[in-house]
Structures are given as structure tokens and as C-alpha cells.
Amino acid sequence: MNTNAVLNIGIFGLFVAATLVVVIRASRNTKTAADYLAAGRAFTGPQNGIAIAGDYLSAASFLGIAGAIAVYGYDGFLYSIGFLVAWLVALLLVAELLRNTGKYTMGDVLSFRMRQRPVRAAAATSTMVVSFFYLLAQMAGAGGLVALLLGITGKGGQAIVIAVVGALMIAYVLIGGMKGTTWVQIIKAVLLIVGAGVMTIWVLAKYGFNLSTLLGAAVDNAPKAGEKLLGPGLQYGATGTTKLDFLSLGLALVLGTAGLPHILMRFYTVPTAKEARRSVVWAIWLIGLFYLFTLVLGYGAAALVGPDKINAAPGKANSAAPLLAEAIGGPLLLGLIAAVAFATILAVVAGLTITASASFAHDIYANVIKKGEVEDKDAEVRVARRTAIVIGVVSILGGIAANGQNVAFLVALAFAVAASANLPTILYSLFWKRFNTAGALWSIYGGLSVTLVLIVLSPAVSGRPTSMFPTMDFDLFPLSNPGIISIPLAFLLGYLGTVLSKERNPAKYAEMEVRALTGTGAEKATSH
């Protein structure tokens, strides 16, 4: 595979060059904060839906799920189902209401009828934590991909590539803002879905477009797993604890999406609530189609490559899709899939960076530090750009430090934090008349703290050979994902904080309810 490194780098270089041209062209119309932070609300529902799919389908979706299906079969496909079902929560409970009540960030919605400064600070803190852990996983994943696809095995070489990915990410965000980042997401989503679709048709063609024949070949090529590859329990069915762990992970995945800041922020890039709803419908179709592709790709990798060869590769399960590409299409297809995988990481980290920097600039700088009175109309954009540089540098250093470590828990942590700290507060804000500032602070900070503590004390961090710190042992909490404990606890904390506080603002809730359900006043709220 090392002999193809030049080809892989060349194809990736073409993608970078093309997307940089697009970003520079998009930046010509970026003049105001609304342009930089919300793309001037100029995207249609279908365009934004494709961009959301680009944001959502990270390297974990493309490489991780295909690998999980190849090695664990049915249990791996449950990841796809969890990620997809999560969109129904976002569509039915959050998308339209959020677009009607917000301006640029999640903090706009949560602070609408509460004391602005403490709630915005809490929302920004949660946004930064979720974005940072998601970023860390993507950056460290870039190092792993390099080892697999370009044959760079030394830590120094991988560190250089992580730094290059980070530098490109900063360039996209500084030059293009949300508009440029959105176009990168759209291009990447099209490449990813088309690439996965071509591979799916190719694999099915090898088995006469008969899925049963493909599944039979996968079972035959996985002698250790055998028929278990087609049924539940291969990964999570060993003990009661592992079953509970899967339930906890599923809960975090299903509820976490509706609280992911970089997904929520996409709803502000469209002109109306109707377009926000259309964009989520488009995203569901595209993401659903992609996850059906992963079923064929995963079992195709098991049939044509085999779980043993996949586990022996540098990236283990993450190498399933690239190895399958090489098996069916040779070096050229491998190069194209390598470029798509790099593009996936690049696009997702750019989306995360713009979200975190926008939250800091809009919530912390403009509304907490400046108390909503920013005299210079360009100051918010300047602060967002500077924050993007800081976030980029920190994520590069974090990615280099975490390279080679078990980073799967970082993605799970991002979803768990989003489901625990963000979702209860969003739902209470939108639907509970009595909810107040104390309840918001209790649910955000409480959910955040509980999630972080339980993750640190979990086997994902210590106590096992696959842990981040395998030589240490402080895994006092038995589950790798804390969702089943932290999510209900965050809802409870939000309830207790509210009922123990005497603060009431029914008039402001009535205004928010009318705006959320009808969109009345939303355009006034979103004008700059």
C-alpha cells in the first residue's frame, strides 16, 4: 500500500486546491457577522441538507461503522441505526423551533427568556467542550489514517500531517467563514455519498446483486464469528454489563445529535423555518442512504478482505473501507477513497471550528463581556477569527498528543455531553413554561460535570488494554458510555434547579412560544 502514497497525496491535493478556490470565491460576499457566522442565511433547504449530511458523516461514520460491521456484523450496524434514528428527534423536536427563536448560536435560544450572561456563558462552555472533544477525535483520526493510507508510520510524520490538516482547517474558517465552510461540506458530502455508492454497486455486482449471497460469503470468510456475524450479541452480548453499555451508548447517540452545536448551528444558515425543516428532511434521506451503503460495505469487507486481515492492518477496524477499495478497484480506487476520507476529516473539523469560535465571539465576547453593546460592527467577526486560530492550534496539539491512543471514547463523550448538558436545557427552554435560569445552569453544568467525571472513571480511560491509559487503573464506573446515567440526571437537575428557584417570566415564555411555533418575530431576531 505504501507504493500508492504519492497517488493518494496527489488526489487529496487536488481536492484541497479545488475547495480552497471555492472558499476564496465564497469569502468575497462575507462582510457582516450574519455573513461570517450564519452564511448570510443564503442557503436553500436542499443545499443546507447536503451540508448537514457533510457535517454529520464524519470519518467515524465512513471508516468506523464500515469497520464495525466487517468485524462485528449486526452489532456494528446498530451504530448506523442509532445515528439515523437520532435525526427524527432533531426533526420533530428541535429544528424548526430552534430556527425561529435563535440568531447565531444555541446560547441565543437558551438565554431568550432568562438572565442573559450566566446562561450564555454556560451554553458557550458546553459548546466548546463538545466541539473540542469532537475535534480531538477527528485530528487524532487523521494521524491514524495517515499510517494506513500513506505508509507514514513514524509519530513525527503523522504529527506533521495532523498539523497540515489543522492549518488547512484554520484557513477554510478564516477565509470563508460559515459560507466557505458550508460549500466545503456540500462538496465533501457529494464525494462521500457518490464514492460509497459506487463501491456499494461494485461489491453487489460481484455477488450478482444478491444480498443473501454477499452475507453468506461474509460468514464463510469469518470462521471465528461464523453465523454470529448476522445476529446480535457479537460485540455487546457477552455480559449484562456490555448489554447495558450498548443501551447507554445508543441513548447517547439517539439523543445527542439534537444537542450537537455544530449541527444546531446549521439551522441558522437558511432564510426561514420552512427551509430549516426541508434541510433536515434532505439530511435524513442522504444520511439514511449512506448508512444503507455502510451495511453492504461492511459485509463486503468481511467477505472480500476478512476480519483477520482487517484487524491486522495498522488502523484495525478503521481500515476496512480502504482495504475493500483496494480489493475491488486497485490503487486508483484506494487513492480516491483515501482522498474522500481526508476530505471528510477536513470538512468536519472546519465545521466544528466555526461553531466553537462563533459561540465564543457571539455568546462570551459580544453578550457576556460587552453585555450586548458591541460598538464596532466588525469586532464580533474579528474575535471569531482569532478564536478559530486558538482552537486550531489547541486541536493540533491535542490531536498530536492523542495520536495512537484510543480515541473512540472522545466521539462518544461528545455525544454524551451533548445529550446530557444541551438537550435537556433545549427541550425545557422550548416546552416548559416554568423553566428558569437556575434550571438551565443546573442542567448544563450538572450534565457536563457528571458526564466528564463518569467518563474519566470509566474503562474507556483506564483499566483495560484498549483504554486510553492502559497502565493505570481507576475505572470505578463500569460503563464506557455514561449516557444512561448522565442524561436522566441532567433532566432531573434541570427540574430541581427550576422548582427550587422563585424566578418566573411567563410573559417572556409566551413570546418565545409564539415565535417558536409560528416564526413571528423570528426575522426581526435574526436581522443584523
Salt bridges, closest charged atoms under 4 A:
ASP55 OD2 - ARG266 NE 3.04
GLU96 OE1 - ARG277 NH1 2.66
ASP108 OD1 - ARG120 NH1 2.92
ASP108 OD1 - HIS362 NE2 2.81
GLU275 OE2 - ARG278 NH1 3.03
ASP308 OD1 - LYS224 NZ 3.67
ASP363 OD1 - ARG120 NH1 2.55
ASP376 OD2 - ARG382 NH2 2.97
GLU380 OE2 - HIS362 ND1 2.76
GLU503 OE1 - ARG115 NH1 3.37
GLU511 OE1 - LYS508 NZ 3.50
GLU511 OE2 - ARG515 NH2 3.77
GLU523 OE2 - ARG99 NH2 3.83
